[in-house]
């Protein structure tokens, strides 16, 4: 399967990634496909680099077949300024907002994207 750079995918490891996985990803984790400078582009030899969709931190190299497109809706929580945090379910986004409200007293809004 071909993947597209800067798109969200759900990680569902193939046999190769299960046996020789070089990341700390768990089944169902959301990732974003990235192209890194000086490295082969996404889809080269059936692999791609992935990063955390919230922070943008590099995670590792995975098989393209281990990634499933996220077809369901994602939810963004506005953290102020141009900062957002993405969640795959509305329940996760609301739990995050409730936790932040309890700890800091700050009210956050959830936006469907």
C-alpha positions as CSV (number, residue, x, y, z in Angstrom):
1,X,0.0,0.0,0.0
2,X,1.2,3.5,-0.8
3,X,1.1,6.1,2.0
4,X,1.1,9.9,1.7
5,X,3.3,12.2,3.6
6,X,1.7,14.4,6.3
7,X,-1.4,12.1,6.5
8,X,-2.6,10.3,9.6
9,X,-2.5,6.5,9.9
10,X,-3.4,3.9,12.5
11,X,-0.5,1.5,13.2
12,X,-1.5,-2.2,12.8
13,X,1.8,-4.1,12.5
14,X,2.4,-6.7,9.8
15,X,4.4,-9.8,10.6
16,X,7.7,-8.1,9.7
17,X,7.0,-5.2,12.2
18,X,5.9,-7.7,14.8
19,X,9.0,-9.8,14.5
20,X,11.6,-7.1,13.9
21,X,9.9,-4.0,15.1
22,X,12.2,-1.1,15.8
23,X,9.7,1.3,17.4
24,X,7.8,1.5,20.6
25,X,4.5,1.7,18.7
26,X,1.5,-0.4,19.9
27,X,-1.4,-1.6,17.7
28,X,-3.9,1.2,17.2
29,X,-1.5,4.1,17.8
30,X,-2.0,7.2,15.5
31,X,1.1,8.2,13.5
32,X,1.9,10.8,10.8
33,X,4.1,9.8,7.8
34,X,7.0,12.2,7.3
35,X,9.9,12.6,4.9
36,X,13.2,13.3,6.7
37,X,16.1,15.2,5.1
38,X,18.9,12.9,3.8
39,X,16.7,9.8,4.1
40,X,14.8,7.8,1.5
41,X,11.3,9.1,0.8
42,X,8.1,7.4,2.0
43,X,7.2,4.2,0.1
44,X,10.8,3.5,-0.8
45,X,11.2,-0.3,-0.6
46,X,7.8,-0.4,1.1
47,X,8.9,1.5,4.2
48,X,8.3,5.0,5.6
49,X,9.3,7.1,8.6
50,X,6.6,8.1,11.1
51,X,6.2,10.7,13.7
52,X,3.9,11.5,16.6
53,X,0.9,13.4,15.2
54,X,0.7,15.6,18.3
55,X,4.2,16.6,18.9
56,X,5.9,15.8,15.6
57,X,8.7,13.9,17.3
58,X,10.3,11.2,15.1
59,X,9.2,7.6,16.1
60,X,10.9,5.3,13.6
61,X,10.8,3.4,10.4
62,X,7.8,1.0,9.7
63,X,6.4,-1.0,6.8
64,X,3.9,0.9,4.7
65,X,1.6,-2.1,5.0
66,X,1.5,-1.7,8.8
67,X,-0.4,1.6,8.3
68,X,-4.1,1.9,7.8
69,X,-5.6,5.2,6.8
70,X,-7.6,7.0,9.4
71,X,-11.1,7.2,7.9
72,X,-13.0,8.1,11.0
73,X,-13.1,11.6,12.4
74,X,-10.4,13.1,14.4
75,X,-10.9,15.7,17.2
76,X,-8.6,18.6,18.0
77,X,-8.2,20.3,21.3
78,X,-7.1,24.0,21.0
79,X,-4.3,24.6,23.5
80,X,-3.9,28.3,22.8
81,X,-2.2,30.2,20.0
82,X,-1.6,27.8,17.1
83,X,-1.1,24.7,19.2
84,X,-3.5,21.8,18.9
85,X,-3.6,18.2,20.2
86,X,-5.3,15.6,18.1
87,X,-7.4,12.6,19.3
88,X,-9.0,9.8,17.5
89,X,-12.1,9.7,19.6
90,X,-14.3,12.3,21.2
91,X,-14.2,10.5,24.5
92,X,-10.3,10.7,24.6
93,X,-10.5,14.5,23.8
94,X,-13.1,15.1,26.5
95,X,-11.1,13.1,29.1
96,X,-8.0,15.2,28.2
97,X,-10.0,18.5,28.6
98,X,-11.5,17.3,31.9
99,X,-8.0,16.4,33.2
100,X,-6.6,19.8,32.2
101,X,-9.6,21.6,33.8
102,X,-9.1,19.7,37.1
103,X,-5.4,20.3,37.2
104,X,-5.1,23.9,35.9
105,X,-8.6,25.3,35.9
106,X,-8.2,26.1,32.2
107,X,-11.1,25.5,29.9
108,X,-10.3,23.8,26.5
109,X,-12.5,23.4,23.5
110,X,-12.9,20.4,21.3
111,X,-13.1,20.9,17.5
112,X,-14.0,18.1,15.0
113,X,-11.7,18.0,12.0
